[in-house]
Amino acid sequence: MQPTPILVIGATGKTGSRVAARLEASGVPVRHGSRGAAIPFDWEDPETWGPVLHGVTKAYVTYFPDLAFPGAVEKIAAFCKTAKEAGLQHLVLLSGRGEHHARLGEEVVRSSGIGYTLVRASWFAQNFSEGYLRDPILAGVLPMPGGMVREPIIDIDDIADVVVACMTEDGHQGQLYEVTGPRLMSFAEIAYTLSQATGRPIRHIPISFEDFHANVAQADGDFVADVFTGIARETLDGRNAEICDGVERALGRPPRDFADFAVDAARSGAWANAA
């Protein structure tokens, strides 16, 4: 009998690609939830939701680009309704720390009638190696608002390990895992750590939220910039300056330190285009 596949919504994204790869490496069949997949999935086309959920009992759900986007909570609610009707038994949702709309999305999942696990994540370490901050770091700068606010940066590989455990082991349903790194770091400390790992000077440049908006808009457009700046204004006020034990509770081990991430990322060529 063919094993039931696990659905990974956002299978081409930062966390989804890692979750899918880990599941497949362990022999678990995966149904990739993306627009280019064999059974396509598109958040903007509810007609695609039923087919991708057919015959699936477990799903990892990320909302692109963020749960704070206008309409995201309503789409999560509609998706949960479709998923329950399709027979989904366990939904693992990726959420964000300190975000009002992310909390609303969590509550939708809690009240959906589907078994759930919530993974509430802090700032991704990979934002500096794969995301919109990579190019500035290649140029030797880290321009960020928020002053000396300190964040417990989380390695996405830890998030993926937590999600895979939730999907493949007993005892995780109904849990909220607030996942953070093992220490608080300011953006100046992050820049220094990246300098140490890359062997090149990288300087933190404190900027205003208006300048942050302009930087994101130049790369991704005004709409994305509006939402990301709203998230930055909301969360870079010290509310997340707390270390949580989600990784250790889920996996029985401590989370990975940002310095270890930075060294490995540099060795793998993450910033190889630097002059």
N, C-alpha and C positions, 0 to 999 in steps of 0.2 A: 504494500500500500504506500502510495506517494505521501511523504510528510507534508503537513500543511505549511505553506510558506508564511513568513513574517513580512508584513508590509512595512516598508520604510518610506514615509513621505519626506521628500527632500533628499532623495538618495544621491543627488549630485552635489549637495551642499557640504559645508565644512564638517558638521557632525554626522549627517546622514551617510556620506560616503564612507566614513570610518566605521560607522555601525554596520553598514551593509558588508563591508570588507571583512570585518571580524566574524560576523555571522556565517558568511560563506566559507571562510577559512576553517571554521569549526564544523562544516558540513550541514549547516542549517540553510534550507532554501529561502531565498529572499525574493519578494516581489518589489521591484524598484518603482517608487511613486514619483514620476517626473514626466514632463511633457513629451520627452523623447523616448520613453520606455515602450516596451512591447505592448503593454496595456497602459495607454497614456493617462496621466493625472494632471489636472490643472485647477488650481484654486479658483480661477475665474470662470470655470465651466463645470457647474454642478452635475452635468450629465456624465462627466467622467468619473464621478466619485463611486457610484454603485458598482460598475464593472471592476474597478481596482480593489474594491472591498469584498468581492464575491469569493467565498470559500476561505476567507482569512479570519483568524480568531485573535491575532495579536498585531498591533501596529505601533510604530514609533512615528510621532507627528511633530513636525516643525512647521511653522508658518513663515513663509518668505515674503518680504524681508524681515519682518518683526511683528510680534503680537501688538505692538503699539500703533501699527498702521491703521488708518481709518477703515472700518469695516471688518477688521480681522476677527474681533470677538464674535460678530454676527456669523461670519463664515465658519468659525470653530463650532458654534452652536448648531448650525445647519449640518455640518459634517458629522457631528456626534449623533444627530438624529438619524442620518443615513446609515452610519456605522452600526448603531444599535439595531436598526431594522435588518441590516445585513448579517447580524449575528456576531459582531465583534465582542470579544470577552475581556480584552485587556488593552488599554491605550496608555502609552507612555508619552507624556507631553513635555517638550522642552520649553521652559519659561525663563524669564529674566528677573534678576534681583532688583527690587526697589521700583519696579515699573507698575503704575496703577493699572494700565490696560492689560498687562500680563496677569495680574492678580484676577482681573475679571475673567480672562480666558481660563485660568485655573478653576474658578468657581463654576464655570460652564461645564467643564469636564467632571468636576466633583459631583455635580447634580445630574449628570447625563444618564445614570443608570448603568453605565459601563464600568467594569473594573478598571482602575487607573493607578498610575504612579506619576508623580509630578517631580521633574528634575529642574530645579530653579538655579540657574547658573550665573556666576559673576562674569566679569570681563574676560574674554578669550585671549590667551597668550598668542594664538595664531593670528589675531588681528594685526600683530606687528610683523608677521612673516608672510602672510597670505592675503591679508585684507588691505583696506584703503590706506593704512599707515606704512605699508612696505616701501612705497616710492619715496616718501619723505625720509625714511630711515636710510635708504640708499643714498640720499643726498646729505646725510649726516645730521638730520634734525628730527625732533619729535614734537610737533606743534599740537598742543592740547590745552583745552580750557580746564577749569576746575582747581587752579592754584596748586596747593600742596595736599589736596585730598588724597587719601591712600586707599588703594583697592587690593583685594586678595585675588590676584590674577589666577585663572584656572586654565590648565592645559586641556585642550579639546580631547586629547587622547584619554584623559581621565573621565571626561564626560561620556565618551563612547564606551569605555569599560563599564561604567555605571549602567548605561542604557542596556548593554548586552546582558549584564547580570539580571536586570529587571525583566528582560524578555525570556531568559532561559533558565532562571532559578525560581524556586518557590520562596514565598515570604516577603515579596516586594509590593504586592497589591495594597493600595490604600496608603502608601508611604509618600511623604514629601522629603526629597533629598535636596537640601540647599547646598550646592557644591561650590567650593571655593578652593583657592590655593592655600598653602600652609602659612603664609605671612602677608602682612599688609605692605604695600609699596606705593610710593608716590611716583608720578610720571618722571620726575628727576631721577629717582632711584632706578626706575626701569631703563631710562636712557643710559645711565652709568653701567648697568648690568649688560645691556646690549653692546656698549662700547668694549667692555671686557671680553665678551664672547666673540665679537667680530674683529677685534684688534684695530678698530677705527674709532675716532672720536664721534660720538653722537650726543647732541645737545638738546635738552628739553627747552622748548620755547613756549612760555605761557602766552596764550592767546585768548581773546574774547570769544564769547559764544557767537557773536556776529561774524568774526573771522573764521571760526570753525564752520559755520553755515556756508560761507563763501567757498571754503576749500572743498567741502563735500559736494556742493552744487556744481563746481567746476568738473568734478569727476563723475557725478551720478545724477545731476539735474536738481532742480529746485524742490520737487516733491519729496524725493528721498532726503534731501538736506533738511527740509522742514521737520520731518519725523525724527531723524537722527539727532538733530539739534534739540528737539523737544525732549528726547530721551536723555541727552547729555545734561540739559538744564535740570531735569528731574532727579537724576541719579548721582551726578557729580557734586553732591552737597554734603558728603560725609555719611549719608544714611547707610551705605554699604561697607563702612569701615569696620567690619566685624568678620572674624574667621568662623566658619561653620564646619560641622563634622559630617556632611553628607557623603563625601567620598569614603571616609573611614567606615561609616555605618553600612554603606552599601557593599563595600569591597573588602573590609577588614584590613585595609592598609592606608597609610597616609597619602595625601595628594602629592603630586610632583612639584618641585620647586621651580620657579620661573628661571632661575639661573641654569638649572639643568636643561630646561627646554631651550634656552637661548644658545647654549653650547652645542647641543645636538642639531638645532636648526642651522646654525652657522656651518657646522661640519657637513651638513647635507646640501649646502649651497643655496639656502634660502635667500641670502643677500649677495649672491655670487656676482651680480652685475655691478657691484660697487667698484669705483675706480681705485 
